């Protein structure tokens, strides 16, 4: 082989060796490299770099340098710590490097502890962010095309309670190619024991930071739900955005706790989804057209939300063709303890309003058809108003069993842990078919005819038992031209207080009446029947007694007698008396002998005392009928 060919082969081999060596990573002790890169970062971003571990250098195909066990600080080496530990990999621009400058094309931070501002007024990262923002707005090209964080831990102030917390397993990739106007961000992290993922695409930082508008497409997922939104936004005159979005969560309360936010009555809401158009501006969001889904219901309307520093305010007007309020009723029953049969559990249930008034709410709901358990309502118009001092729910109108129902109930409490809850309720109904309503809820249809009534009640207490013992107010019911079904009172009088034997007689029994009315006055949780009467063409009946709300017991006396003008000789007929007593779900009825003169007041006092004394010896048979002066019918 000629010398010329030999030298050429050696030259090519040497060049190949150099190229291969330049493409391989070399681990060296090179503090000068760290100082050189640190000066470049200082000039570009105001960040100082130091590394305790060895430095890895790769020259081709693109210059890359990897620093191990790094320390990033703001300003000088003794400035606030920005990141420490882990590895920092920088891919440098070759053209800039040949001119002695450091221009980062790609940055990867692996396994480092990143420190965000630790207190109000802490300015760490602000200098780097300001320089990067200025660079992007000016389009001078001095910005990384890709930023990657892997297996990092980020520590900073928790926006929920301003305490220091650490987000772990942060994996984040920010990509902004030189040939594209759009930035893309993908990543995930672990927060409060759950993993969250975030995606942002289509964002144009230059347009956004130079006062223009930028499109965006964002998606966030977390263990309890997801959020998707797309539209456009700008930073001119504050943050503004508009577009369409969808929020879905299996537990609204759990999601709000995760975000450190609160909404009124959220503990009552499980699955929740809101979808529609939005317009956001300076902490306020408008929903011109929105669909809300929860508990199998779908409502449409409009609303708004104000995200204040202390309280969130939500206003919405929603309508639905059909509405199922049973889940809401179940939540109320859980709150008040009515879902427990045990008296002690029921009485001890707290009525603390604080978990339910974390924000302001003005909600108006209407529905063509609504259902509460088995009860059907039509033409419903209602509202819920929540403020810092309480809750008010109003039923503007609703058609129920042929009648019109209206009502309002409010819960209020003063500030302080020891403040009791004040409850006020008022309502009225007219034309209500009480028999049809009883049939809907699975009870016997014992009354026929339209009924009207009203109630005004007040109570105060820390728990349900205390509230029940403090109820005061008035309840009145009245019906005309109706009938009692399943009972013939005239035949009962004729039989001396005994019912006719056989189920057929009971099924066919009927007592028409011209007017029936009952009025209860409540004081200290006990309702006294001050008026109880029934009048028909053949007989009259009266009722007196008391209802104890705290003990959930009833005790009264009924007196039935024929009208004088309806008797055969026109003379006054003797009355038939009945004692009615027992728990609400097990009332017993017994015929009573006529009282001797002067004994009536004593009997009334005994009734009053027994209804007030817990554990009084009352009959417990469910709808039992055992007359004392006649044989009991089957």
C-alpha positions in Angstrom: 0.0 0.0 0.0 1.3 3.4 -0.9 2.2 6.0 1.7 -0.6 8.3 0.4 -3.2 5.6 0.9 -1.9 4.7 4.3 -2.0 8.3 5.5 -5.6 8.6 4.1 -6.7 5.5 5.9 -5.1 6.7 9.1 -6.7 10.1 8.8 -10.1 8.6 8.2 -9.7 6.2 11.1 -8.6 9.0 13.4 -11.6 11.1 12.3 -13.9 8.2 12.9 -12.4 7.7 16.3 -12.8 11.4 17.2 -16.4 11.4 16.0 -17.2 8.2 17.9 -15.5 9.7 21.0 -17.4 12.9 20.6 -20.7 11.1 20.4 -20.0 9.0 23.6 -20.6 10.5 27.1 -17.5 11.3 29.0 -17.5 11.6 32.7 -15.0 14.1 33.9 -14.2 16.3 36.8 -14.7 19.7 35.1 -15.5 22.5 37.5 -14.7 24.9 34.7 -17.6 23.5 32.7 -20.0 24.2 35.6 -18.6 27.7 35.9 -19.0 28.3 32.2 -22.6 27.1 32.1 -23.4 28.9 35.3 -22.3 32.3 33.8 -24.5 31.7 30.8 -27.5 30.8 33.0 -26.8 33.8 35.2 -26.9 36.1 32.1 -30.0 34.5 30.6 -32.1 33.6 33.6 -30.5 35.1 36.7 -29.8 31.5 38.0 -26.5 30.3 39.5 -25.4 26.6 39.0 -23.0 24.5 41.0 -22.5 20.7 41.0 -20.8 18.4 43.5 -20.8 15.3 41.4 -18.9 14.5 38.2 -19.8 16.2 34.9 -20.8 14.2 31.8 -20.1 15.8 28.5 -21.3 14.8 25.0 -20.2 16.8 22.0 -22.0 15.2 19.1 -24.5 15.2 17.4 -25.5 18.1 19.7 -23.6 19.4 22.6 -25.0 18.0 25.9 -23.6 18.4 29.4 -25.0 16.6 32.5 -24.3 17.8 36.0 -24.8 15.6 39.0 -25.9 16.5 42.5 -26.6 20.0 41.4 -27.5 23.2 43.3 -29.5 26.0 41.7 -29.9 29.4 43.4 -31.3 32.7 42.5 -28.9 35.5 41.8 -25.6 34.4 43.4 -24.4 31.1 44.9 -25.7 32.2 48.3 -29.1 33.3 47.0 -32.4 31.5 47.7 -32.3 27.8 46.8 -34.3 27.0 43.7 -33.4 23.3 43.3 -31.0 20.8 44.8 -29.9 17.2 44.4 -30.6 15.2 41.3 -29.1 15.6 37.8 -29.4 18.5 35.4 -29.0 17.7 31.7 -28.6 20.7 29.3 -28.6 20.4 25.6 -26.8 23.5 24.2 -27.1 25.4 21.0 -24.0 24.6 18.9 -23.8 27.9 17.1 -24.0 29.9 20.3 -21.5 27.6 21.9 -19.0 28.2 19.1 -19.2 32.0 19.9 -18.6 31.4 23.6 -22.2 31.8 24.7 -24.6 29.4 26.5 -28.0 29.0 25.0 -30.1 26.1 26.3 -32.2 24.2 23.8 -33.4 21.5 26.1 -33.3 21.1 29.9 -33.9 18.0 31.9 -34.1 17.9 35.7 -34.1 14.4 37.2 -34.7 13.5 40.8 -34.2 17.0 42.2 -36.0 18.8 45.1 -37.5 22.0 43.6 -38.3 24.8 46.0 -41.1 27.3 45.2 -41.8 30.5 47.3 -41.9 29.6 51.0 -43.9 32.6 52.3 -45.7 35.6 51.2 -43.2 38.0 49.7 -40.7 35.3 48.8 -39.4 36.2 45.4 -37.5 33.0 44.4 -38.1 32.1 40.7 -39.5 35.5 40.1 -36.3 36.8 38.4 -36.1 33.7 36.1 -39.7 33.9 35.2 -39.5 37.7 34.5 -36.5 37.2 32.2 -38.1 34.2 30.4 -41.4 36.2 29.9 -39.5 39.1 28.5 -37.6 36.8 26.2 -40.8 35.1 24.9 -42.6 38.4 24.4 -39.7 39.8 22.5 -39.2 36.8 20.3 -35.4 36.9 20.7 -35.2 33.1 20.6 -33.3 32.8 23.8 -35.5 30.2 25.4 -35.4 26.4 25.9 -37.3 24.4 23.3 -38.0 21.6 25.8 -38.1 21.5 29.6 -38.5 18.1 31.3 -38.9 17.3 35.0 -38.7 13.6 36.1 -39.1 12.1 39.6 -38.9 15.5 41.2 -40.3 16.8 44.5 -41.8 20.3 44.5 -42.2 22.1 47.8 -44.2 25.4 48.2 -47.1 27.1 49.8 -50.3 25.1 49.6 -53.0 27.5 48.2 -55.6 25.8 50.3 -54.2 26.8 53.7 -50.9 28.6 53.0 -48.9 25.8 54.6 -45.8 24.3 53.2 -46.4 21.0 51.4 -44.5 18.8 49.0 -45.8 17.4 45.7 -43.9 14.2 44.8 -43.3 12.2 41.7 -43.6 15.2 39.5 -43.1 14.2 35.8 -43.6 17.2 33.5 -42.7 17.9 29.9 -43.0 21.4 28.3 -42.4 21.3 24.6 -42.1 24.4 22.3 -40.4 23.5 19.0 -38.6 26.2 17.1 -40.9 25.7 14.0 -44.2 26.0 16.0 -46.0 28.9 17.6 -47.7 26.5 20.0 -46.5 25.2 23.3 -47.6 21.8 24.7 -47.4 20.6 28.3 -48.0 17.1 29.7 -47.3 15.6 33.1 -48.5 14.2 36.3 -47.8 14.3 40.0 -48.9 12.7 43.3 -50.9 14.9 45.7 -52.6 13.8 48.9 -52.1 10.2 48.1 -53.7 10.4 44.6 -52.2 10.8 41.2 -53.2 13.6 38.9 -52.5 14.2 35.2 -52.5 17.5 33.3 -52.4 18.2 29.5 -52.2 21.6 27.8 -52.0 22.0 24.1 -52.3 24.7 21.5 -51.1 27.5 23.7 -49.3 30.4 22.0 -47.1 32.0 24.6 -45.8 34.9 22.3 -49.3 36.0 21.4 -50.4 35.6 25.1 -47.5 37.6 26.6 -47.5 40.3 23.9 -51.1 41.3 24.6 -52.9 39.1 22.1 -55.2 36.1 22.4 -54.1 32.5 22.4 -56.2 29.3 21.9 -55.9 26.5 24.5 -57.0 23.0 25.0 -56.7 21.7 28.6 -57.4 18.5 30.4 -56.9 17.5 34.0 -57.7 14.2 35.7 -57.6 13.2 39.4 -58.9 10.2 41.3 -62.3 11.8 41.9 -63.0 13.3 38.5 -61.8 15.2 35.4 -61.9 18.6 33.8 -61.8 19.4 30.1 -61.8 22.9 28.5 -61.0 24.5 25.2 -61.3 28.1 24.0 -59.2 31.2 23.9 -57.7 33.6 26.4 -55.6 36.7 26.9 -53.6 38.5 29.7 -54.7 41.9 28.5 -56.4 43.7 31.4 -56.0 40.7 33.6 -56.7 37.0 32.9 -59.6 36.5 30.5 -60.8 33.2 28.9 -63.8 32.0 27.1 -64.9 28.7 25.5 -66.6 25.4 26.5 -65.8 23.0 29.2 -66.9 20.0 31.2 -66.3 19.2 34.9 -67.2 15.7 36.2 -66.6 14.3 39.6 -67.9 11.3 41.6 -67.8 13.4 44.8 -68.1 17.1 44.6 -67.2 17.5 48.3 -64.1 15.4 47.9 -62.9 17.3 44.9 -63.5 20.7 46.6 -61.5 19.5 49.7 -58.7 18.4 47.4 -58.6 21.9 45.8 -58.9 23.7 49.2 -62.2 25.2 48.1 -65.8 24.9 49.4 -69.3 25.3 48.0 -72.6 25.4 50.0 -74.4 22.1 50.5 -71.6 20.2 48.7 -71.7 17.3 51.3 -75.2 16.5 49.9 -73.9 16.1 46.4 -72.2 12.9 45.2 -71.8 12.5 41.5 -71.8 15.9 39.8 -71.1 17.1 36.2 -71.4 20.6 34.7 -71.0 21.3 31.0 -71.4 24.3 28.7 -70.0 27.6 27.7 -68.1 29.9 30.0 -66.5 33.4 30.2 -63.9 34.0 32.9 -62.6 37.4 33.9 -60.7 38.5 37.1 -62.0 35.7 39.4 -65.5 35.7 38.0 -66.9 33.0 35.7 -70.1 33.4 33.8 -72.0 30.4 32.4 -74.4 31.7 29.7 -75.5 28.2 28.8 -74.9 25.3 31.1 -76.1 21.8 31.8 -75.8 20.4 35.3 -76.2 16.7 36.0 -76.4 15.1 39.5 -78.2 12.2 41.0 -79.6 11.1 37.7 -81.1 14.6 37.1 -80.3 16.9 34.1 -80.9 20.6 34.5 -80.3 23.4 32.0 -79.9 27.2 32.5 -77.4 29.8 33.3 -75.2 30.9 36.2 -72.1 32.5 37.5 -69.4 32.0 40.2 -67.2 34.5 42.0 -64.0 33.0 43.3 -63.2 35.3 46.2 -60.2 35.1 48.6 -62.4 34.1 51.5 -65.7 32.8 50.2 -67.0 31.5 46.8 -70.3 32.8 45.6 -72.4 30.8 43.1 -75.7 31.9 41.5 -77.7 29.8 39.1 -81.2 29.5 37.5 -81.9 25.9 36.4 -84.9 24.1 34.9 -85.7 20.4 34.2 -88.5 18.5 32.7 -88.2 15.8 35.4 -86.4 16.1 38.7 -85.7 13.4 41.3 -85.2 15.0 44.8 -84.9 11.7 46.6 -81.1 11.8 47.0 -81.5 15.3 48.5 -84.1 14.0 50.9 -81.9 11.1 51.9 -79.1 13.6 52.7 -81.5 15.7 54.8 -82.6 12.6 56.7 -79.0 11.7 57.4 -78.3 15.2 58.7 -81.3 15.2 61.0 -81.0 11.6 62.1 -84.4 10.5 60.8 -82.7 7.6 59.0 -82.1 6.0 62.5 -84.8 4.3 64.4 -82.9 4.5 67.6 -84.2 7.4 69.7 -80.8 8.1 71.3 -79.1 8.4 67.9 -81.9 10.6 66.6 -81.8 13.0 69.5 -78.0 13.3 69.6 -77.6 14.2 65.9 -75.7 17.5 65.6 -77.2 20.4 63.7 -73.9 22.2 63.1 -74.3 24.3 59.9 -70.6 25.0 59.3 -70.0 22.0 56.9 -72.9 23.2 54.7 -72.3 27.0 54.4 -68.8 27.2 53.0 -69.7 29.9 50.5 -72.7 31.9 49.2 -75.3 30.2 47.0 -78.4 31.6 45.2 -80.0 28.7 43.4 -83.4 28.8 41.7 -84.8 25.5 40.4 -88.0 24.8 38.4 -89.3 21.5 37.1 -92.4 20.3 35.2 -92.4 17.1 37.2 -90.5 16.3 40.4 -90.4 13.3 42.7 -89.5 13.0 46.4 -89.5 9.3 47.1 -92.9 8.1 46.1 -94.5 11.6 46.2 -95.1 13.2 42.8 -95.0 17.0 42.4 -95.8 19.1 39.3 -95.1 22.7 38.3 -92.4 23.1 40.9 -90.7 26.4 41.6 -88.1 26.5 44.4 -85.0 28.3 45.6 -82.1 27.8 48.0 -80.3 30.7 49.5 -77.1 30.2 51.5 -75.2 33.0 53.3 -72.5 33.1 55.9 -75.1 33.0 58.7 -77.5 30.3 57.5 -79.6 28.5 54.9 -83.0 29.3 53.6 -85.0 26.9 51.3 -88.3 28.1 49.7 -91.0 26.3 47.8 -92.6 29.0 45.8 -95.3 26.7 44.5 -95.9 23.1 43.7 -98.9 21.0 42.8 -99.3 18.0 45.1 -102.2 15.5 45.0 -104.5 18.0 43.4 -103.6 20.9 45.7 -101.2 23.8 45.8 -98.3 23.7 48.3 -96.0 26.6 49.4 -93.5 26.8 52.2 -90.2 28.1 53.5 -87.7 26.8 56.1 -84.5 28.6 57.4 -81.5 27.5 59.5 -79.5 30.2 61.1 -76.6 30.3 63.6 -74.5 33.0 65.2 -70.7 32.9 65.0 -68.9 30.7 67.4 -68.7 27.0 68.2 -71.3 27.2 71.0 -74.0 29.0 69.0 -77.2 27.0 68.7 -79.0 26.6 65.4 -82.3 28.5 65.0 -84.9 26.9 62.7 -88.0 28.7 61.4 -90.6 27.0 59.1 -93.8 28.2 57.6 -96.0 26.8 54.9 -99.5 26.4 53.6 -101.5 24.1 51.2 -104.9 24.2 49.7 -107.0 21.6 47.9 -104.8 18.8 48.9 -106.2 15.3 48.6 -104.9 13.9 51.8 -106.1 10.4 51.0 -104.3 10.3 47.6 -101.1 11.5 49.3 -101.3 8.8 51.9 -101.8 6.3 49.2 -98.7 7.5 47.4 -96.5 7.0 50.4 -97.9 3.5 51.0 -100.3 4.3 53.9 -104.0 3.4 54.0 -106.3 5.8 52.3 -108.3 6.7 55.4 -109.6 10.1 54.3 -111.3 11.4 51.2 -111.7 15.1 50.4 -109.8 18.3 49.8 -107.8 19.6 52.8 -106.2 22.9 53.5 -103.8 23.8 56.2 -100.9 26.0 57.5 -98.0 25.8 59.9 -95.7 28.3 61.6 -93.0 26.7 63.7 -89.8 27.8 65.4 -87.1 25.9 67.4 -83.5 26.3 68.6 -80.8 23.9 69.6 -77.4 22.3 69.0 -78.8 18.9 68.2 -82.1 17.4 66.9 -83.2 16.4 70.4 -82.8 19.9 71.7 -84.6 21.3 68.7 -87.5 18.9 69.2 -87.8 19.9 72.9 -88.0 23.6 71.9 -90.5 23.7 69.1 -93.2 26.4 69.4 -95.8 27.5 66.9 -99.1 26.4 65.3 -100.3 23.7 63.0 -103.8 23.8 61.5 -105.7 21.4 59.2 -109.2 21.7 57.8 -111.4 19.7 55.4 -114.9 20.1 54.1 -117.4 17.7 52.5 -115.1 14.6 52.9 -115.2 11.2 54.4 -113.3 8.9 56.7 -112.7 5.7 54.8 -112.6 2.2 56.5 -114.5 3.4 59.6 -118.3 3.8 60.2 -118.4 5.9 63.4 -122.2 5.8 63.5 -122.1 2.0 63.6 -119.3 2.1 66.3 -121.7 4.3 68.5 -124.5 1.9 67.8 -122.4 -1.1 69.0 -121.3 0.7 72.1 -117.8 1.4 71.0 -117.1 -1.8 69.2 -116.4 -2.2 65.5 -118.4 -4.6 63.3 -116.5 -7.9 63.0 -114.9 -9.0 59.7 -112.6 -7.4 57.2 -115.4 -6.6 54.8 -117.1 -4.3 57.3 -113.9 -2.4 57.8 -113.3 -2.2 54.1 -116.8 -0.9 53.4 -117.0 1.4 56.4 -117.4 5.1 55.7 -118.1 8.2 57.7 -119.1 11.2 55.6 -118.5 14.6 57.2 -119.4 18.2 56.5 -116.4 19.6 58.2 -113.3 18.3 60.0 -110.6 20.4 61.6 -107.6 20.0 64.0 -105.3 22.7 65.4 -102.2 22.2 67.5 -100.3 24.8 69.5 -96.7 23.9 70.2 -94.7 25.0 73.2 -91.4 23.5 74.6 -91.7 20.6 72.1 -95.2 19.5 73.0 -98.1 20.2 70.8 -101.5 20.5 72.4 -104.7 19.9 70.4 -106.7 23.0 71.1 -109.2 22.2 68.5 -110.2 18.8 67.1 -113.7 18.4 65.7 -115.6 16.5 63.1 -119.2 17.2 62.2 -121.6 15.2 60.0 -125.4 15.1 59.6 -125.6 12.2 62.1 -122.8 12.7 64.7 -120.1 14.9 66.0 -116.6 14.1 67.3 -114.0 16.0 69.3 -110.3 15.3 70.0 -108.0 16.6 72.6 -104.6 15.6 73.7 -100.9 16.2 73.2 -98.0 15.2 70.9 -94.5 15.0 72.3 -91.9 15.6 69.5 -88.8 14.7 71.4 -90.2 11.4 72.6 -92.1 10.8 69.3 -95.2 9.8 71.2 -98.9 10.7 70.9 -101.7 10.6 73.5 -105.2 11.9 73.1 -108.9 11.3 73.8 -111.6 11.2 71.2 -115.3 11.7 72.0 -118.0 10.6 69.6 -121.7 11.1 70.0 -124.8 11.3 67.8 -126.3 14.7 67.1 -129.4 15.4 69.2 -131.6 16.2 66.1 -130.5 12.9 64.5 -131.5 10.6 67.4 -134.8 8.9 67.4 -136.4 10.9 70.3 -134.3 14.1 69.8 -132.8 13.7 73.2 -129.1 14.2 73.9 -127.2 10.9 73.5 -124.4 9.7 75.6 -120.8 10.0 74.2 -118.5 7.1 73.4 -114.9 7.8 74.5 -111.6 6.4 73.1 -108.1 6.6 74.4 -105.4 7.0 71.6 -101.8 6.6 72.7 -98.4 5.2 71.8 -95.3 5.9 69.7 -95.9 7.5 66.3 -95.3 4.2 64.5 -97.4 2.1 66.9 -100.5 4.0 68.0 -103.0 2.1 70.1 -106.8 2.9 70.2 -108.9 1.6 73.1 -112.5 2.3 74.0 -112.9 4.0 77.4 -115.7 3.8 80.0 -117.6 7.1 80.7 -115.8 9.1 83.3 -117.5 9.7 86.6 -118.4 13.3 87.6 -115.2 15.3 88.4 -113.0 12.6 86.9 -112.5 14.2 83.4 -109.9 16.8 84.6 -107.9 14.1 86.4 -107.9 11.9 83.3 -106.7 14.9 81.2 -103.9 15.7 83.6 -102.9 12.0 83.6 -102.7 12.1 79.8 -100.6 15.2 79.9 -98.2 13.8 82.5 -97.8 10.5 80.7 -97.0 12.1 77.4 -94.3 14.2 79.1 -92.7 11.4 80.9 -90.2 9.3 78.9 -90.9 5.6 79.2 -94.6 6.1 80.3 -96.6 2.9 80.4 -98.5 3.3 77.0 -99.9 0.5 74.9 -97.7 -0.4 72.0 -99.9 -2.4 69.7 -99.8 -1.2 66.1 -103.3 0.3 65.4 -104.6 -2.0 68.2 -108.3 -1.8 69.1 -109.3 -3.4 72.4 -112.5 -1.8 73.9 -112.8 -2.2 77.6 -116.6 -2.5 77.7 -117.2 -4.7 74.6 -115.7 -7.6 72.8 -113.0 -6.7 70.4 -113.7 -7.3 66.8 -111.3 -9.2 64.6 
